[in-house]
Amino acid sequence: MRISLNLLRTFISCDWPYDKIAERLTMSGTEVKAVELRGRDISGVITARVVSRAPLEDSDKLSLCQVDTGKERLQVVCGAPDVAEGQVVLFAPIGSTLPGGVRIEQAVLHGQESFGMILSEAELHLSPESDLISVLPEKTKVGIPLDRLIDYEDVIFELEITPNRPDCLSHLGIARELQALGGGKLRLQSVEIDEIAEPTSEKLKISIDDPGGCPRYTGRLIRDVNVEPSPLKLKAMIHYLGMRPINNVVDITNFVMLELGHPLHAFDFNLFRRPEVVVRRARQGERFVTLDKTERTLNGEHLLITDGVSGVAIAGIMGGLDSEVTEKTSAILLESAYFDPLVIRKGSKNLGLQSESSRRFERGADPNLAPLANDRACKMIAEICGGSVLRGIVDCHPRPFVPVTIELRPSRVGHLLGLKVAKGRIRKILKDLEIPNTIDGNIVAGQPSFRADLTREVDLIEEIARIYGFDNIPAAFKPGGSLETPETSIQRFRETIRSFLVGAGATEIFPLTLADSGLAGKLGLLESSVRLMNPISEEMAIVRPNLIITLLPVLRRNINFRETDLTLFEIGDVYRLEGPGILPTQRARLALAICGKEFPDFWEGKWRARDLFSLKGLLQDLAEHLHAGEVTLKPAPYFAFEKAYSFEVYFNQRPLGHMGRLSEAVAEAADIKIPAFIAELDFEWLAELAPDSIAARELPRYPSADRDIAIVIDDAIPAAEVQGEIERAAGGLVSQVRVFDLYKGKNVPSGKKSLAFGIRYRLPDRTLTDEEVNRAQERILESLRARFGAELRQ
């Protein structure tokens, strides 16, 4: 929000220097982000009349002009295409200075001397119109200094307004703050309109079909309006305050909004099909063209201003192109209304359309200010645009504002602030903030219509604290124990996993929990996904039902940037719908993803493509590090993986999640062009498996006897089942069994595979004999033949 010191001083007689104003506002909670000094380096600019103009020889754009300054005639070479004889313009004679310290000096252009400069408003930083010179009213006297036409020297404060203080989005609101801070007495200019006898109520009817969305709507009519560019003074103020001048009527509505904080809208009343205003909800699919020439599709969340036939504005957001005020407009309907903040915010977010008007309405305007804002704008339109204002205002007010009554205990003020504030001081602060209050034992305050955020006793105490001055509240020390928050076991476990995986060469990622509903639809996850009621976009419309859906875009982005050798992991929450009417569940999960190639185990080795075994090896290393038991895999389908390469993951015989190779369909949906392997585990179950403490075990006292066995079995038999059978058949003599080779091809029949196991035999109390080991080997082979039809590979 931009605030003009010149305009501010029309509301309050504050003689503080601008730096003190900035400091006091900031200390009271209204942060001044920047201060801009405008017009300080302009000097010597006067009004002048163009006496003659002739094209300059050998130039397509320049003109040779004679200007009358009231004291002398000067020759000027001018490049403006619109300069014409008889115009009263702004002129900078030799010795004048312009913004930026530019000094005007005598010049020679195309062989012609130039003794000054005819100025555009942009060259004086008074408006953005850079191509056209500033043409003043024909009756303007020549030789008048610029500072007598307009008070161009100003101080502009750039404020950061918190969402709960929409009243500070205006000069009136900031003046009220300064009054409470001791900066002077607030004053409102009287609004006396010279009205014609014809009553507005006979020419305009207002009805509200949705009083919840529009509790108040006021309208006034002005005839015989002359729509043209605004006077320089108004145009400059609009520009200083960060808005673009359009025409005198629209600029007046914007100016009053910046003055009082209440948005207004002007309609061309001659374009209304009926002489009425009907405020209703838009119909589903109803189309409407806004002032930015964009056709928008509306729904029941949008509040529509209509002429009884069709829409003329989206209430509180933007007007319609078909009722726009232009230079052809002669009759104006001036709207000043109050709209429900939630309705405006929903409508604005739904359309992706925000305006200065919606910015104020969605935070909460002042319903009781609507008639005054309308009267103020009408008075200015009558004075500047030459309009005739019809008598009276039509005020449709089905739901008047009902203030909240708040009891304020001075003792409670002292308890919360840690100091005693006199009851009289409290009442003065409230009075200066225009919060009405009385004494009934305690202080009884009424909620002002411009402060929707004041509903509780503590809200008033906060107001007292910031106006009294946070720096005036003495520091106090109250011992309350250690400020350290002890780390929980789950937090320590999370850090343990992170430390291990980062040490193993993985990179942790932190994607948003919001996921793309389009991708979820392609993956068949929409039914189990929790959808946001008011999403920013469809790319962030659901909260993720698993980590894979937000992991895939990270993989794609890195691969597209040619970073293909990836090991990624994430620990994060997922949200799932378990059924209609049941609240979504939230659980922490761990995801791992690998793709590309991996570094060889030793320096003479070669880079090899990562595969499922690479991912399983990482899981096995993690399980060993956590002492969470042995990792086993069982074939099981999962939505993201190829059927032949999809497994359920078990740690210590407990199912924890799934792993597999990304299927072609999922890879195509996510635009991932290289093979990728992913595992997703339940983090909370994994934490339950990991022991809180680790006990040391005694090293074996007796040597082991190692044997190998290679068998040929059906390709469909999992190696884990064979491994389990080996351990069972050995009868307690085996301490470790591992698969070290898988072979298919020459000398192995089709549909078969060769598996080689390394078996370690050991007893804790003695050394095994060769005869015992050999008998165990024979039992194992017989058991494998009997159960799996295995044959010993020669």
Buried (B, 14 or more C-beta within 10 A) or exposed (E): BBBBBBBBBBBBBBEBEBEEBBEBBBBBBBBBEEBEEBBEBBBBBBBBBBBBBEEBEEBEEBBBBBBBBEEEEBBBBBBBEEBBEEBBBBBBBBEBBBBEEBEBEEBEBEEBEBBBBBBBBBBBBBBEBEEBBBBBEEEBEBBBEBEEBBBBBBBBBBBEBEEBBBBBBBBBBBBBBBBBBEBBEBEEEEBEBEBBEBBBBEBBBBEBEBBEBBBBBBBBBBBEBBBEBBBBBBBBBBBBBEBEBBBBBBBBBBBBBBBBBBBBBBBBBEBBEEBBBBBBBBEEEBEBEBBEEEEBEBBEBBBBBBBBEBBBBBBBBBBBBBBBBEEEBBBBBBBBBBBBBEBBBBBBBBBEBBBBBBBBBBBBBBBBBBBBBBBBBBBBBBEBBEBBBBBBBBBBBEBEBEBEEBEBEBEBBEEBBEEEBEBEBBBBBBEBBBBEBEEEEBBBBBBBBBBBBBEEBEBBBBBBBBBBEEEEEEEEEEEEEEEEEEEEEEEEBBEBBBEBBEEBEBBEBEBEBBBBBEBBBBBEBBEBBBEEEEBEEEBBBBBBBBBBBBBBBBBBEBBEEEEBBBBBBBBBEBBBBEEEEEEBEEEBBBBBBBBBEBEEEEEEEEEEEBBBEBBBBBBBBBBEBBEBBEBBBEEBEBBBBBEEBBBBBBBBEBBBBBBBBBBEBBBEBBBBEEBBBBBBBBBBBBBEBBEEEEEEEEEEEEEBBEBEBBBBBEEEBEBBBBBEBBBBBBEEBBBEBEEEEEBEEEEBEEEBBBBBBBBBBBBEEEEBEEEBBEEBBEBBBEBBBEBBEBBEBE
